[in-house]
Amino acid sequence: MILTSLPHDALYRVLRFLSVREIICLRLVCKDLGDLTLHRVVWHDAYTYAKLPRPLGPLDSHSREFLENTLVKSTQVGIKWCKQALRITSKATWFEPEWSALQGDQWEVVSGSWLIIPLIRGSDILCYDLERGLRHVVYHADNALILSFRSTTSEAADGGYIMHAMVMEHNRSSALFSQKLLLIRFSSEGPMLEYTMVIPVDIIGEGMSQLSAGQRLLCMSDHLTGTLNLAMDTHSRVLYQFPPPSSVIDPTFGTKETYLKRLIATETHILAMFTPLTKITQLSDDDENSRQIIQAFAIPQVDDTTTSSPTLQLTHEGHCNLDIERVSLLCDSMTNAVTRQTQIKFLAHCMRLNLTKYFAHRVILSPPLPGQKLGDISLSTEELFSVPGYANTMKFTTSFDGHARGICVLHNERDGTEFYGFTIDASSMNRPCTGIVGPGVDIRDVEATESFPSSLRMTWNVKLAFDGNLGRVCYRKRGKEGRNVLAIIDLA
């Protein structure tokens, strides 16, 4: 029996086990198999089972061409991590005269396609379509000046992207300040400001420095305090406050003055990790005194309607031995219907003795035992890889299903600034996370290899935007006549 004589249903099942590369190769075998690979069901299944970072999907609105092109580009990025002939382009022609606003770090690139520039000390937030050359004013502050801009971007259920941005404004005619939360939705039609919400200053203060967004929950915090923290249910748009600091396993917890706080928002919980400022450096896993508190908060089952901002419920608590300065959500919360355990995965890195180590952490939230008020938190850690030098910039593109691609800029005392790129598949709930560079190549074999040519080395404090699905790297550099331009490197 020849392969093409099998029923199409059987062939589709066989093709599920093929990689993107193998499907493309199959297309070249003969006309019959080539025609088979042009069916949407083939790429629907390939998209579903691919061990690659990719946008949310497959959705009913995704065409066969979109599914195929996205997977092919994501595969090419993994292959071209070490490619030397990379071409740098710049986007300057379309953007005059606002390029002077591309300064500092208060700009973002969403999905490699839209450049967001807030006009600090101005009134507008601008958006440029990098593919079509279109310019949009996505937000205008009436009678106010924009003083600061912090944002976080996540995938939307409809396949687009959502940016939540916290904007501090100063009223032109008075000394009043205000904080506004913006939701900007990006789709094939372009950006659209969906809503704005004024955040009361007495709740949030004026020091918000970080945002974290899961598929449902959003949290905002000033990581240098333990009080200026706020959460929001993005479905209902209800704001929630955190309860006063307290701990069952450490009764003195609420009396300690200052903590460095890191929040991770997910679908069901917000993880909060606390590190005493006096113990941030040189933490040792063997030192009992270095253990930190990790807590999980959830939306209360019965809403408190007596206040404008209900209080989150502390549901889980545990110890951890982590240096949690920089984190990124890898897998959103997944709850087992039988055990009622919830699993969350996140990425982190730490720097020790001119070496930067990358970790994947798995958090298990267990339901409380009979007679206990809080459930237990257990945390396991898998070291993915290490690279020489200090990472001052790290960017991830995550799929929230355990696939991620990242890029980091490291300063090495011997070689200066270097780039490293990596792909992560941590989709399984039953095996450790693994880090790879390119398809099937263990990063430990190439951990000392520079992933980008020396001609792309940049300054110490460079800010990167990175889309790991399409392989687009963006950064600010000086163009002609000293103007700032957006430099773009496409890996695929």
TORNU-196389 format. One record per residue (C-alpha): x, y, z. Coordinates in steps of 0.02 Angstrom, whole numbers. Layout:
TORNU-196389
[rec [X,Y,Z]]
...
end
This chain:
TORNU-196389
[rec [0,0,0]]
[rec [68,170,-47]]
[rec [49,320,67]]
[rec [-65,418,-48]]
[rec [-190,275,-55]]
[rec [-235,299,128]]
[rec [-397,392,167]]
[rec [-373,577,201]]
[rec [-431,558,382]]
[rec [-290,433,412]]
[rec [-163,544,325]]
[rec [-214,693,432]]
[rec [-182,588,588]]
[rec [-9,542,524]]
[rec [33,723,485]]
[rec [-3,770,666]]
[rec [164,691,713]]
[rec [263,794,587]]
[rec [357,954,625]]
[rec [334,1111,522]]
[rec [494,1072,427]]
[rec [433,896,387]]
[rec [265,957,323]]
[rec [353,1078,205]]
[rec [468,938,145]]
[rec [317,825,117]]
[rec [245,958,3]]
[rec [391,930,-115]]
[rec [370,741,-131]]
[rec [227,737,-256]]
[rec [74,834,-311]]
[rec [-50,731,-209]]
[rec [45,756,-47]]
[rec [77,936,-93]]
[rec [-109,967,-113]]
[rec [-139,881,54]]
[rec [-26,1005,144]]
[rec [-131,1149,78]]
[rec [-281,1097,181]]
[rec [-318,1204,333]]
[rec [-344,1053,446]]
[rec [-161,1006,425]]
[rec [-100,1175,485]]
[rec [-236,1185,617]]
[rec [-165,1027,696]]
[rec [15,1082,669]]
[rec [-23,1246,757]]
[rec [-107,1156,901]]
[rec [35,1035,935]]
[rec [187,1140,885]]
[rec [324,1156,1015]]
[rec [353,1336,961]]
[rec [312,1509,1028]]
[rec [162,1571,930]]
[rec [14,1689,950]]
[rec [-146,1625,1030]]
[rec [-238,1502,921]]
[rec [-285,1419,812]]
[rec [-443,1524,802]]
[rec [-588,1508,681]]
[rec [-536,1674,605]]
[rec [-361,1611,565]]
[rec [-338,1564,384]]
[rec [-228,1421,326]]
[rec [-103,1550,260]]
[rec [-92,1636,430]]
[rec [-65,1472,524]]
[rec [66,1412,402]]
[rec [161,1577,388]]
[rec [164,1601,577]]
[rec [234,1427,610]]
[rec [361,1442,469]]
[rec [424,1609,535]]
[rec [434,1545,713]]
[rec [534,1395,652]]
[rec [651,1508,552]]
[rec [688,1614,706]]
[rec [750,1460,798]]
[rec [861,1414,651]]
[rec [932,1588,626]]
[rec [985,1627,804]]
[rec [1167,1609,750]]
[rec [1149,1677,574]]
[rec [1281,1810,540]]
[rec [1206,1901,390]]
[rec [1074,2002,482]]
[rec [1011,2162,403]]
[rec [971,2315,508]]
[rec [835,2429,442]]
[rec [764,2588,517]]
[rec [593,2667,519]]
[rec [623,2854,510]]
[rec [537,2919,354]]
[rec [359,2904,415]]
[rec [381,2976,588]]
[rec [442,3154,573]]
[rec [439,3261,675]]
[rec [396,3163,832]]
[rec [556,3060,835]]
[rec [627,3175,969]]
[rec [501,3089,1084]]
[rec [588,2921,1064]]
[rec [698,2947,1216]]
[rec [730,2854,1377]]
[rec [630,2695,1403]]
[rec [450,2756,1394]]
[rec [408,2679,1225]]
[rec [348,2507,1174]]
[rec [331,2398,1019]]
[rec [179,2284,1020]]
[rec [192,2118,927]]
[rec [332,2187,818]]
[rec [203,2289,723]]
[rec [152,2445,820]]
[rec [267,2573,899]]
[rec [192,2664,1049]]
[rec [269,2832,1097]]
[rec [195,2934,1241]]
[rec [240,3118,1225]]
[rec [310,3149,1398]]
[rec [270,3329,1449]]
[rec [147,3326,1305]]
[rec [-34,3272,1290]]
[rec [-36,3128,1165]]
[rec [6,2944,1155]]
[rec [53,2905,975]]
[rec [50,2739,883]]
[rec [141,2701,720]]
[rec [100,2552,612]]
[rec [273,2487,566]]
[rec [209,2388,417]]
[rec [88,2510,337]]
[rec [163,2676,389]]
[rec [5,2739,473]]
[rec [5,2860,620]]
[rec [-129,2860,754]]
[rec [-162,2965,908]]
[rec [-228,2831,1025]]
[rec [-250,2943,1177]]
[rec [-259,3130,1211]]
[rec [-248,3202,1387]]
[rec [-370,3348,1394]]
[rec [-294,3500,1480]]
[rec [-158,3391,1556]]
[rec [24,3340,1529]]
[rec [82,3159,1529]]
[rec [219,3134,1659]]
[rec [249,2947,1656]]
[rec [196,2791,1561]]
[rec [205,2609,1615]]
[rec [129,2468,1513]]
[rec [109,2281,1497]]
[rec [45,2185,1345]]
[rec [-42,2017,1334]]
[rec [-133,1916,1203]]
[rec [-320,1938,1183]]
[rec [-446,1797,1167]]
[rec [-488,1855,990]]
[rec [-308,1835,933]]
[rec [-259,2017,948]]
[rec [-160,2103,1085]]
[rec [-210,2209,1234]]
[rec [-100,2342,1313]]
[rec [-138,2402,1489]]
[rec [-49,2566,1523]]
[rec [-38,2667,1683]]
[rec [-21,2852,1642]]
[rec [16,2990,1768]]
[rec [-50,3160,1716]]
[rec [-27,3337,1782]]
[rec [-170,3459,1761]]
[rec [-115,3615,1667]]
[rec [-222,3736,1768]]
[rec [-187,3665,1942]]
[rec [-60,3568,2043]]
[rec [-165,3410,2039]]
[rec [-98,3242,1982]]
[rec [-201,3094,1923]]
[rec [-171,2913,1877]]
[rec [-266,2835,1732]]
[rec [-271,2655,1674]]
[rec [-290,2638,1486]]
[rec [-339,2483,1388]]
[rec [-282,2488,1206]]
[rec [-334,2345,1093]]
[rec [-229,2299,939]]
[rec [-301,2202,794]]
[rec [-278,2189,606]]
[rec [-379,2350,595]]
[rec [-252,2443,701]]
[rec [-254,2512,880]]
[rec [-410,2565,972]]
[rec [-427,2644,1144]]
[rec [-560,2536,1226]]
[rec [-579,2625,1391]]
[rec [-493,2735,1520]]
[rec [-513,2721,1708]]
[rec [-463,2851,1837]]
[rec [-376,2768,1984]]
[rec [-405,2860,2149]]
[rec [-242,2932,2214]]
[rec [-285,2883,2392]]
[rec [-287,2701,2336]]
[rec [-139,2692,2220]]
[rec [-29,2839,2269]]
[rec [92,2913,2144]]
[rec [228,2782,2138]]
[rec [169,2644,2023]]
[rec [322,2566,1943]]
[rec [267,2397,1875]]
[rec [119,2310,1796]]
[rec [86,2124,1774]]
[rec [-53,2048,1671]]
[rec [-119,1871,1656]]
[rec [-265,1817,1549]]
[rec [-388,1891,1673]]
[rec [-305,1978,1820]]
[rec [-198,2135,1815]]
[rec [-95,2200,1960]]
[rec [-6,2365,1986]]
[rec [124,2399,2119]]
[rec [267,2504,2181]]
[rec [395,2367,2214]]
[rec [487,2473,2344]]
[rec [339,2475,2462]]
[rec [220,2348,2532]]
[rec [65,2459,2528]]
[rec [42,2540,2356]]
[rec [-31,2389,2268]]
[rec [-189,2367,2169]]
[rec [-270,2230,2065]]
[rec [-407,2228,1935]]
[rec [-521,2096,1862]]
[rec [-508,2143,1678]]
[rec [-673,2055,1639]]
[rec [-779,2153,1763]]
[rec [-661,2304,1778]]
[rec [-678,2297,1968]]
[rec [-529,2362,2066]]
[rec [-466,2265,2217]]
[rec [-349,2315,2356]]
[rec [-226,2200,2442]]
[rec [-258,2162,2626]]
[rec [-136,2228,2758]]
[rec [25,2126,2764]]
[rec [7,1971,2873]]
[rec [72,1794,2881]]
[rec [26,1632,2969]]
[rec [199,1553,2950]]
[rec [291,1712,3002]]
[rec [196,1810,3137]]
[rec [323,1953,3129]]
[rec [295,1977,2943]]
[rec [172,2121,2957]]
[rec [285,2219,3076]]
[rec [435,2228,2959]]
[rec [449,2399,2881]]
[rec [507,2380,2700]]
[rec [501,2239,2576]]
[rec [548,2224,2395]]
[rec [388,2157,2319]]
[rec [361,2066,2154]]
[rec [186,2027,2091]]
[rec [134,1904,1954]]
[rec [-45,1911,1890]]
[rec [-124,1755,1815]]
[rec [-297,1694,1767]]
[rec [-350,1647,1944]]
[rec [-219,1709,2068]]
[rec [-93,1846,2100]]
[rec [73,1783,2167]]
[rec [163,1901,2285]]
[rec [345,1870,2332]]
[rec [428,1969,2470]]
[rec [614,1993,2501]]
[rec [680,2096,2647]]
[rec [787,2234,2574]]
[rec [927,2188,2693]]
[rec [936,2013,2618]]
[rec [927,2048,2432]]
[rec [1110,2016,2392]]
[rec [1200,1848,2398]]
[rec [1051,1743,2450]]
[rec [1098,1565,2494]]
[rec [984,1416,2474]]
[rec [1065,1339,2628]]
[rec [1030,1489,2738]]
[rec [864,1472,2831]]
[rec [865,1659,2861]]
[rec [863,1692,2674]]
[rec [693,1611,2651]]
[rec [563,1730,2585]]
[rec [374,1732,2596]]
[rec [272,1689,2443]]
[rec [84,1716,2449]]
[rec [-62,1693,2329]]
[rec [-215,1806,2323]]
[rec [-381,1778,2235]]
[rec [-540,1874,2203]]
[rec [-659,1843,2349]]
[rec [-804,1727,2311]]
[rec [-929,1854,2379]]
[rec [-897,2031,2321]]
[rec [-886,2161,2458]]
[rec [-1009,2293,2399]]
[rec [-983,2406,2549]]
[rec [-822,2481,2477]]
[rec [-776,2549,2307]]
[rec [-623,2435,2301]]
[rec [-652,2264,2381]]
[rec [-508,2172,2464]]
[rec [-422,2022,2387]]
[rec [-423,1859,2483]]
[rec [-260,1781,2543]]
[rec [-280,1597,2494]]
[rec [-106,1516,2499]]
[rec [60,1544,2584]]
[rec [232,1466,2586]]
[rec [421,1491,2590]]
[rec [537,1510,2442]]
[rec [723,1538,2417]]
[rec [722,1650,2263]]
[rec [806,1806,2205]]
[rec [651,1873,2117]]
[rec [709,2039,2047]]
[rec [646,2004,1869]]
[rec [509,1882,1823]]
[rec [399,1842,1674]]
[rec [243,1734,1671]]
[rec [270,1576,1567]]
[rec [114,1470,1598]]
[rec [-46,1549,1659]]
[rec [-135,1461,1802]]
[rec [-204,1289,1764]]
[rec [-315,1202,1892]]
[rec [-335,1013,1902]]
[rec [-520,973,1920]]
[rec [-484,816,2023]]
[rec [-347,871,2144]]
[rec [-399,1056,2141]]
[rec [-215,1099,2131]]
[rec [-169,1253,2029]]
[rec [-4,1261,1934]]
[rec [86,1419,1877]]
[rec [254,1433,1790]]
[rec [363,1586,1775]]
[rec [537,1632,1715]]
[rec [670,1724,1814]]
[rec [855,1761,1809]]
[rec [987,1807,1937]]
[rec [1164,1874,1921]]
[rec [1308,1805,2024]]
[rec [1496,1826,2001]]
[rec [1491,1884,1819]]
[rec [1369,1745,1775]]
[rec [1185,1762,1731]]
[rec [1076,1610,1766]]
[rec [903,1580,1695]]
[rec [772,1478,1786]]
[rec [598,1410,1757]]
[rec [496,1399,1917]]
[rec [344,1289,1943]]
[rec [221,1343,2080]]
[rec [89,1222,2146]]
[rec [-55,1295,2247]]
[rec [-136,1156,2350]]
[rec [-308,1172,2432]]
[rec [-307,1195,2621]]
[rec [-310,1039,2729]]
[rec [-454,1013,2851]]
[rec [-439,1140,2992]]
[rec [-319,1252,2898]]
[rec [-360,1427,2838]]
[rec [-233,1438,2697]]
[rec [-177,1317,2564]]
[rec [5,1270,2541]]
[rec [125,1334,2407]]
[rec [262,1221,2342]]
[rec [392,1281,2220]]
[rec [515,1183,2113]]
[rec [653,1259,2009]]
[rec [740,1202,1850]]
[rec [896,1294,1793]]
[rec [880,1318,1606]]
[rec [1052,1385,1561]]
[rec [1184,1513,1609]]
[rec [1284,1640,1510]]
[rec [1438,1740,1559]]
[rec [1410,1923,1602]]
[rec [1277,2032,1681]]
[rec [1107,2041,1597]]
[rec [1045,2220,1596]]
[rec [906,2188,1470]]
[rec [796,2035,1451]]
[rec [640,2018,1343]]
[rec [523,1869,1328]]
[rec [380,1827,1212]]
[rec [272,1699,1300]]
[rec [121,1603,1237]]
[rec [48,1574,1412]]
[rec [46,1388,1367]]
[rec [228,1356,1411]]
[rec [315,1410,1251]]
[rec [428,1561,1254]]
[rec [568,1642,1159]]
[rec [684,1767,1239]]
[rec [828,1881,1203]]
[rec [949,1958,1326]]
[rec [1088,2085,1317]]
[rec [1235,2048,1430]]
[rec [1386,2149,1478]]
[rec [1542,2044,1482]]
[rec [1699,2122,1553]]
[rec [1807,2042,1419]]
[rec [1699,2055,1263]]
[rec [1585,2202,1302]]
[rec [1400,2191,1259]]
[rec [1335,2029,1184]]
[rec [1166,1957,1132]]
[rec [1096,1786,1174]]
[rec [935,1712,1107]]
[rec [843,1559,1171]]
[rec [684,1460,1149]]
[rec [592,1373,1291]]
[rec [467,1231,1288]]
[rec [389,1207,1459]]
[rec [216,1155,1403]]
[rec [206,988,1492]]
[rec [138,985,1669]]
[rec [229,824,1710]]
[rec [410,854,1663]]
[rec [540,987,1701]]
[rec [556,1140,1592]]
[rec [694,1137,1463]]
[rec [788,1276,1376]]
[rec [847,1261,1197]]
[rec [925,1370,1063]]
[rec [858,1320,893]]
[rec [759,1160,865]]
[rec [827,1017,973]]
[rec [995,1096,1018]]
[rec [1035,1104,1203]]
[rec [1089,1279,1249]]
[rec [1225,1211,1363]]
[rec [1321,1160,1208]]
[rec [1324,1339,1145]]
[rec [1311,1439,1304]]
[rec [1472,1534,1270]]
[rec [1433,1568,1087]]
[rec [1380,1742,1036]]
[rec [1212,1733,950]]
[rec [1230,1896,856]]
[rec [1378,1971,761]]
[rec [1488,2099,847]]
[rec [1425,2234,728]]
[rec [1260,2232,824]]
[rec [1337,2267,993]]
[rec [1257,2414,1077]]
[rec [1277,2525,1228]]
[rec [1255,2468,1407]]
[rec [1082,2540,1440]]
[rec [997,2492,1278]]
[rec [810,2456,1283]]
[rec [747,2316,1173]]
[rec [577,2270,1105]]
[rec [567,2090,1047]]
[rec [434,1986,964]]
[rec [482,1803,981]]
[rec [344,1742,866]]
[rec [402,1839,714]]
[rec [583,1863,769]]
[rec [586,2052,763]]
[rec [707,2150,872]]
[rec [682,2339,891]]
[rec [791,2466,979]]
[rec [825,2652,977]]
[rec [983,2718,898]]
[rec [1054,2880,830]]
[rec [1016,2912,647]]
[rec [1070,3049,530]]
[rec [1088,3224,601]]
[rec [1080,3154,776]]
[rec [895,3106,767]]
[rec [830,2953,858]]
[rec [770,2814,745]]
[rec [697,2643,775]]
[rec [818,2508,717]]
[rec [741,2342,666]]
[rec [819,2170,647]]
[rec [711,2031,572]]
[rec [770,1855,611]]
[rec [637,1773,502]]
end
